[in-house]
Amino acid sequence: MKRDNTLIAVLALLLIIAVIYIGYTKIQEREDLIFQSGAEYGYETTVKTVFDKAIECQTVPVYVGNQTLNLIAVECPQIQSLLMQNNRSK
């Protein structure tokens, strides 16, 4: 009888440990998914902002560490050059 009670206690303890482990794993997976979604949203927002500014021929400063690079759409200098030529010919 005592051995049965000990076996039941050990099995109950193992069940509790298994439930805690599974619960922790599921919570961790959900947190990872939320983090991934946030990162994707951040990337999407950044690319959209760069695109919106560049298409308006604005320079877009991009910072990586302590370095800065100013981006502009390739078409912009050509368009601005054509506009200047048209203004001079008038």
HELIX and SHEET records of a PDB file:
HELIX    1   1 LYS A    2  ILE A   55  1                                  54    
HELIX    2   2 GLU A   75  SER A   89  1                                  15    
SHEET    1   A 2 VAL A  60  VAL A  64  0                                        
SHEET    2   A 2 GLN A  67  LEU A  71 -1                                        
END                                                                             
